[in-house]
């Protein structure tokens, strides 16, 4: 079946639903297996990457949200028994699917609650923003199985929270509550469970106010800052800054500023 940008919202994925709100310019990817704490199968990981590929091309969508169904978990992790059924080489490439939010040219918000373990935490760390309820527990407990995180967990936690904290968390299989995760920089904000939906909606609405072109370039520049030396990052930033000077959105932003009105960004 050929998946178009529209049918992506109607396709039966492996325990994943995709909803679109054209008025709010958002798409919501829902890990939908609440009876099993939204565990993510191997097929679902590849589906997640495919879903992002299509939503990325939907011009009606400015912001992407990923969340778990129910109120007990974002996801408690992957299908553990499934690891024994896969070839070792296949496991070596799982990080590419989980990195789909990071590759997306659009802002991606992870809406976290309850158990956010294993691949769930790795998906969240690949997002741009992580809004957590006060019920959230984050963990990379793979060492309990005689294994290590394999979808970016070791690398992103160390880069975001620092090597010492990454070792404290991952080497001890610690469960980090939301407030501690916030202090470490692992989550953007912590709110009461009852306010989680509204907080995510408010952040999504805020992000849609900006130029989608400038936002796309900004995300690329910020991500590149983690990949090389400062000198290379400054070069990338400079080229991007110069390129955006010639865009219609920048002209609109300047004119709106001087005319004291809200800009109408079109992504051009």
N, C-alpha and C positions, 0 to 999 in steps of 0.2 A: 504493500500500500504506500502510495506516495503521500507524504505528509506536507501540507502547505501551512503557511503561517496561521490560517484560520482554523484548519482542522486539528491543529495541535491542541486546541482547547476542547476538542470533542473526542480525541483518541483515547482508547482504553490502555493506559500505561500500566506498568506493574506496580500496583499500589501507590500510584501518584496521580493526583488530579491537578489540572491547570485551569485557573479561572482568570477572566479578564474583565476589568472595569474600564471601559473606554472613556467614560466621563472623567474618572480620576487618573487615567493614563497609567494604570498599574496592571501588572500580571502577578498572580499569586500561585506559587507552586506548593502544593500541599502533599506532604508525606502521609499517606492515608492508609494506615494499618493500625488503628488505635488498639485493637484487641491484642496486638503483640508489641505494644509500645513503639509502633511505627518503625519496626526493624526494616533495614534496607537490604534487599537481595542484590546479588551480582548483576542480574538483569536490570534492576532499578537504577544501579549506578550508571550503566550505559544509557538508559533512558533519560536520566537526569541531564547528561551531556547533550543528548539529542534535543531535549526540550529547550534547553538554553539556546542551542543553535538557531532554533526557529523563532523563539520569542525575541532574540536579539535582532532579528530582521523585521519585526513588527513595528512599524513607525508609529502606531497608536500607543505604544507602551514606552513610557519614559523611565519607570522604576519597576524593579522586580522584587517581590517578597517571597521568601521561602519559610514555611512553617510546618508544624506537625499537627495532625488531626487530634481532636480531644484535648484534654487539659492535663494529662499526666506526663507527656514526654514530647520533646522535639523529635528525637529518636534515640532509642536505647543502644543503637549501634547496628552492626551488620549481622547477616545470617552466619553464625559461627560455624555450624556444621558444614556449610557450603564451602568453607576454605579447604576442607579435605577432599573436595570433589573437583578442585581446579588445579590446572598445571601450574607449577611454580613460576614459569615465565609469564603467564597470564596475570598472576598476582603482582608482578613487577610493574604493571602499567596502570594499576587502579588509580594512582594519583592523578592521571590525566583526566579522568571522568570527574573526580571530586573537585578539580580545579576549575570547573566550568563557571562558577560564579566569579572567580577572579579574572577569567578571560573575557567575560561579558563586557561590552563597551558601555553598559548601563549600570547605574548604581544598584547594588543588591543588598537588601536588608534581611538578616536572619532574625526571625521572631522565635525566641527561645523560652522554653518552660520545662519544668521537671527534668527528667533524665535527658542529658545531652552528652552521650557517651560515644566512644569509638569513632566510627565514620561520621556520626552526627556532629561531633565536635570538629572533626576535620572539615566537613562541609561548612560549618559556621565560621571557622577561621579563614576560609577562602572567600567569605563575603566581605563587603565594605563596611557594613554596620551590623552590630549585634545588640539588639534590644532584648534584655532578659527580664523575666518576671522574678520575683523574690523566691520563687519555688525552684529555680534552676540549679542543677548540679552538673558541673562539667567534669569529664574524666576521660583519660586515655588508658584504660585498664588492661591493655593487651599483654603486658608482662605477666599477668595472672595466668595466661594461657601458654606461657613459654614463647611469646611472640612479641613483636614491637609494632607500633603504629606504622601503617604502610601507605597512607594516602595523604601525606603531607603534614601529619600531626607533629612529628618531632621538629621539623624545620620551621613551621609557622609559629608554634608556641615559643620556640627559642628566640625567634626574631621579634615577636611581639612582646613577650614577657621577660626575656632574658634567659641566658643559658642556665643560671643557677636555679631559677624558678621552674624552668622546663624539667631539669633533672629531679627536683623535689617532687614535682607532680607526676611525671611519667615513670620514673624509676621506682617510685613507691606506689604507683597505681592510686594516687590520692584523688578523692572526689572534692572538687573545689566549689564551694557555695557561691552564689551570685555576687554577694558583696565582696568577697575576697577576689573573685575573678575581675570585678570592676577595678579594684585596687591594683591588680596586676596589669590592667590594660587589655584583658582578654574580652571584655564586653564594653560596649559604648555607654550603656545606661541600664540601671536596674529600677524597675517600677513594680508596684503591687500587681498581683495576677489580674485583678479586676480592671486594671488600667492598661494592660498590655496591648490590646487591639487598638485602642485609641492612640496610644503613644506611637505605634508603628504607622498608623494612618497619618498622623500629624507629620512624622518625619518624611513619609513618602510625598505628602502634599508639598512640603517645603522643598524637596529636591526637584519636583516638577516645575518649580518657578524658574529654574536656571536654564541657560542655553544647553540643549542636549549635545551640541557639537563641542562646546567648551568643556562640558562635563566628561564627555568621552575622552578628549585629549588629556584633561587633568588626571583622570584615572590611570591612563597609560603612563603619564609622567611620574605619578606617585609610585606606581608599581615598579617602574624602572629604577627608582631610587634604591630598591632593595637588591638589585642585581649587579651593581658595579661600583666603581669608585666615585667619589664626589665629583671629580672633574668630568667624567662621562655623564653623570646626572645633570650637571650644569649645562653641558652642551645640548642634551636632549631638551631640557627646559627652555633654553634659549631659542632653539629652532621652533618648538611648539608655540612659544610666545609670539615669535615673528609671524608664523603662519596664521595664527588667530587674528592678527592685526587686519588681515585682508578679508575677513568674513563679514557677512551681512549682520550676523548676530552681534558682533562687536560694535558695529556702527549703530545698530538699534539700541544697544545698551548705553552707549555714550549719549545718544540723542534723548533717550528716555530720562537719563540722569539730569540733563540740563533742562528738560521740559517738565521735570518733577512729576513723572507719570510711571506707571508700571510698564516694563518692557514687554514686547510681544516677540519672544524668541521662536524662530522657525527651524533652527538646526542647519542654517545655510551660512 
